[in-house]
Amino acid sequence: MSQKPFVTGLRHGIPIGLGYLSVAFAFGIQSVQAGLSPLQALLISMTNVTSAGQLAGIELIAAGTALTEMALTQLTINLRYALMSISLSQKLDGSMGTLQRLIFAFCNTDEIFAVASAQPGMLCKQYCYGLMIVPWVGWSLGTVLGAAAGSLLPVFFRTALGIAIYGMFLAIILPPSRKSRAVRTVVLIAAALAIAFRYVPGLSQVPPGYAIICCAVAAACAGAALFPVEDKEEVDAP
């Protein structure tokens, strides 16, 4: 770790922040198309920092869903962050008290978790704060720029830019899907269920929030049943 851990964290967070800037731009456009104001879109990004959760959230807001449905949907989508935070807590040194851990957990995204986990040794609060600042600013700035552009650009241009966030999701799932049959199977199951909830009579009447929950839980259960993780003791046994 550098003698100036905060500066090191800032440097490590710059690539993440630049990536978030473009993705959040697409989210800002989607928010305006869903009927939100630029200020509302900005506040959502500043207080959430979750691409999949926010995209699902604005769709639920546009559909006028109940708060209970929205809360359960966000819990299902973002539950992985709790697991990542628990894992990363083992690398935090004594300078990370309860308040500092809560602050860092707020911005512990997939990319920040990956960078932080790859660092040698323990992590201090200066490094963690430096690592999270640039991505948070990039995510918030990209959102407000996209929302402002969504209010000014022609419809066809907004539509073209709006699909960029789906390109990010494809970029996330395609590489591991090509390498792992388990991941590929779970992704295909989730996609098939999502299509069924969209077009199959009866299923298409299920509120979108609960449809997301059903798809996520069913695909995860199918993956656990089809590709169980072998117990280490069983693997090492003669």
C-alpha positions as CSV (number, residue, x, y, z in Angstrom):
1,M,0.0,0.0,0.0
2,S,1.3,3.5,-0.8
3,Q,2.5,5.9,1.9
4,K,-0.5,8.0,0.9
5,P,-3.4,5.6,0.9
6,F,-6.0,8.2,0.1
7,V,-4.2,9.2,-3.1
8,T,-3.8,5.6,-4.0
9,G,-7.5,4.9,-3.5
10,L,-8.3,7.9,-5.7
11,R,-6.0,6.6,-8.4
12,H,-7.6,3.2,-8.3
13,G,-11.1,4.6,-8.4
14,I,-10.6,6.8,-11.5
15,P,-11.1,4.0,-14.1
16,I,-14.2,2.9,-12.2
17,G,-15.6,6.4,-12.1
18,L,-15.0,6.9,-15.8
19,G,-16.9,3.7,-16.5
20,Y,-19.7,4.7,-14.3
21,L,-19.9,8.1,-16.0
22,S,-21.0,6.6,-19.3
23,V,-23.4,4.0,-17.8
24,A,-25.0,6.6,-15.5
25,F,-25.5,8.8,-18.5
26,A,-27.7,6.1,-20.0
27,F,-29.5,5.7,-16.7
28,G,-30.2,9.5,-16.6
29,I,-31.8,9.3,-20.1
30,Q,-33.9,6.3,-19.0
31,S,-35.1,8.2,-15.9
32,V,-36.3,11.2,-17.9
33,Q,-38.1,8.8,-20.3
34,A,-39.8,7.2,-17.3
35,G,-41.2,10.6,-16.3
36,L,-38.6,11.6,-13.6
37,S,-37.1,15.1,-13.4
38,P,-33.3,15.5,-13.6
39,L,-33.2,16.4,-9.9
40,Q,-35.1,13.2,-9.0
41,A,-32.8,11.1,-11.1
42,L,-29.7,12.7,-9.5
43,L,-31.0,12.1,-6.0
44,I,-31.7,8.5,-6.8
45,S,-28.1,8.0,-8.0
46,M,-26.6,9.9,-5.1
47,T,-28.4,7.8,-2.5
48,N,-28.3,4.3,-4.2
49,V,-25.3,3.7,-6.5
50,T,-26.7,0.5,-8.0
51,S,-27.2,0.2,-11.7
52,A,-29.5,-2.8,-11.8
53,G,-31.5,-1.8,-8.8
54,Q,-32.0,1.8,-10.0
55,L,-33.0,0.7,-13.5
56,A,-35.6,-1.7,-12.0
57,G,-36.6,1.0,-9.6
58,I,-37.5,3.6,-12.2
59,E,-39.5,1.0,-14.1
60,L,-41.5,0.2,-11.0
61,I,-41.9,3.9,-10.3
62,A,-43.3,4.5,-13.8
63,A,-45.6,1.5,-13.3
64,G,-46.9,3.0,-10.1
65,T,-46.1,-0.1,-8.0
66,A,-46.6,-0.3,-4.2
67,L,-43.7,0.6,-1.9
68,T,-43.7,-3.0,-0.5
69,E,-43.2,-4.4,-3.9
70,M,-40.4,-2.0,-4.7
71,A,-38.7,-2.7,-1.4
72,L,-38.7,-6.4,-1.9
73,T,-37.5,-6.0,-5.5
74,Q,-34.5,-3.9,-4.3
75,L,-33.7,-6.3,-1.5
76,T,-33.6,-9.2,-4.0
77,I,-31.5,-7.4,-6.6
78,N,-29.0,-5.8,-4.1
79,L,-28.7,-8.6,-1.6
80,R,-25.3,-9.5,-3.1
81,Y,-23.9,-6.2,-1.8
82,A,-24.4,-7.4,1.8
83,L,-22.5,-10.6,1.0
84,M,-19.7,-8.6,-0.6
85,S,-19.5,-6.3,2.4
86,I,-19.3,-9.2,4.8
87,S,-16.5,-10.7,2.7
88,L,-14.5,-7.4,2.5
89,S,-14.9,-6.7,6.2
90,Q,-12.1,-9.3,6.8
91,K,-9.6,-7.0,5.1
92,L,-10.5,-3.8,7.0
93,D,-8.0,-2.6,9.6
94,G,-8.7,-1.0,13.0
95,S,-9.2,2.5,11.6
96,M,-12.5,1.2,10.1
97,G,-15.0,1.6,12.9
98,T,-18.7,1.0,12.6
99,L,-19.4,4.4,11.1
100,Q,-16.6,4.1,8.6
101,R,-17.7,0.6,7.6
102,L,-21.3,1.8,7.1
103,I,-20.1,4.7,4.8
104,F,-17.9,2.4,2.7
105,A,-20.6,-0.3,2.5
106,F,-22.9,2.4,1.0
107,C,-20.6,2.6,-2.0
108,N,-19.3,-1.0,-2.1
109,T,-20.3,-1.8,-5.7
110,D,-19.1,-4.9,-7.7
111,E,-16.2,-3.0,-9.2
112,I,-15.1,-1.4,-6.0
113,F,-15.3,-4.7,-4.2
114,A,-13.1,-6.4,-6.9
115,V,-10.4,-3.6,-6.7
116,A,-10.4,-3.5,-2.9
117,S,-10.3,-7.3,-2.6
118,A,-7.3,-7.5,-4.9
119,Q,-5.2,-5.1,-2.7
120,P,-2.5,-6.8,-0.6
121,G,-2.8,-6.6,3.2
122,M,-5.3,-4.7,5.2
123,L,-7.3,-1.7,4.0
124,C,-7.4,1.6,6.0
125,K,-10.2,4.1,5.9
126,Q,-8.2,6.6,3.9
127,Y,-7.8,4.1,1.0
128,C,-11.4,3.1,1.2
129,Y,-12.6,6.7,1.1
130,G,-10.4,7.5,-1.8
131,L,-11.5,4.4,-3.7
132,M,-15.2,5.2,-3.4
133,I,-15.2,9.0,-4.0
134,V,-14.5,9.1,-7.8
135,P,-17.0,6.3,-8.7
136,W,-19.7,8.0,-6.6
137,V,-19.0,11.4,-8.3
138,G,-18.8,9.7,-11.7
139,W,-22.1,7.9,-11.1
140,S,-23.9,11.1,-9.9
141,L,-22.4,13.3,-12.5
142,G,-23.2,10.9,-15.4
143,T,-26.8,10.7,-14.2
144,V,-27.5,14.4,-14.1
145,L,-25.8,14.9,-17.5
146,G,-27.8,12.1,-19.0
147,A,-31.0,13.4,-17.5
148,A,-30.3,16.9,-18.8
149,A,-29.5,15.5,-22.3
150,G,-32.6,13.4,-22.2
151,S,-34.7,16.5,-21.9
152,L,-33.0,18.2,-24.9
153,L,-32.0,15.5,-27.4
154,P,-34.3,14.2,-30.1
155,V,-36.4,11.1,-29.3
156,F,-34.5,8.7,-31.7
157,F,-31.1,9.8,-30.2
158,R,-32.4,9.4,-26.6
159,T,-33.6,5.9,-27.5
160,A,-30.2,4.9,-29.0
161,L,-28.3,6.2,-26.0
162,G,-30.7,4.6,-23.6
163,I,-29.8,1.1,-24.6
164,A,-26.2,1.6,-23.5
165,I,-27.0,0.5,-19.9
166,Y,-28.3,-2.9,-21.3
167,G,-25.0,-3.1,-23.2
168,M,-23.2,-2.9,-19.8
169,F,-25.3,-5.8,-18.5
170,L,-24.4,-7.9,-21.5
171,A,-20.7,-7.0,-21.0
172,I,-21.0,-8.3,-17.5
173,I,-22.7,-11.6,-18.1
174,L,-21.3,-12.7,-21.5
175,P,-17.6,-13.3,-20.5
176,P,-18.4,-15.5,-17.5
177,S,-21.2,-17.2,-19.4
178,R,-18.8,-18.3,-22.1
179,K,-16.4,-19.7,-19.5
180,S,-18.9,-21.4,-17.1
181,R,-21.7,-23.7,-18.0
182,A,-23.3,-23.0,-14.6
183,V,-23.4,-19.2,-15.2
184,R,-24.6,-19.7,-18.7
185,T,-27.5,-22.0,-17.6
186,V,-28.6,-19.6,-14.8
187,V,-28.6,-16.7,-17.2
188,L,-30.6,-18.6,-19.8
189,I,-33.1,-19.7,-17.1
190,A,-33.5,-16.1,-15.8
191,A,-33.9,-14.8,-19.4
192,A,-36.5,-17.5,-20.2
193,L,-38.5,-16.7,-17.1
194,A,-38.4,-13.0,-17.8
195,I,-39.8,-13.6,-21.3
196,A,-42.5,-15.8,-19.9
197,F,-43.5,-13.1,-17.3
198,R,-43.7,-10.6,-20.1
199,Y,-45.6,-12.5,-22.8
200,V,-47.3,-15.6,-21.4
201,P,-51.0,-15.0,-20.6
202,G,-51.6,-15.0,-16.8
203,L,-47.9,-14.6,-16.0
204,S,-47.9,-11.2,-17.8
205,Q,-50.4,-10.0,-15.2
206,V,-47.9,-10.4,-12.3
207,P,-46.6,-7.0,-11.2
208,P,-43.1,-6.3,-12.6
209,G,-41.5,-6.1,-9.2
210,Y,-42.7,-9.5,-8.1
211,A,-41.8,-10.9,-11.6
212,I,-38.2,-9.8,-11.0
213,I,-38.1,-11.4,-7.6
214,C,-39.5,-14.7,-9.0
215,C,-37.0,-14.7,-11.9
216,A,-34.0,-14.1,-9.6
217,V,-35.0,-16.5,-6.9
218,A,-36.0,-19.3,-9.3
219,A,-32.8,-18.9,-11.4
220,A,-30.7,-19.0,-8.3
221,C,-32.4,-22.0,-6.9
222,A,-32.1,-23.8,-10.2
223,G,-28.4,-23.0,-10.3
224,A,-27.9,-24.3,-6.8
225,A,-29.8,-27.5,-7.6
226,L,-28.1,-28.2,-11.0
227,F,-24.6,-27.1,-10.0
228,P,-24.1,-27.7,-6.3
229,V,-20.7,-26.7,-4.8
230,E,-18.9,-29.7,-3.5
231,D,-18.0,-29.7,0.1
232,K,-14.2,-29.2,0.6
233,E,-14.0,-32.2,3.0
234,E,-15.7,-34.4,0.5
235,V,-13.2,-33.3,-2.2
236,D,-10.2,-33.9,0.0
237,A,-11.5,-37.2,1.3
238,P,-9.6,-40.3,-0.1
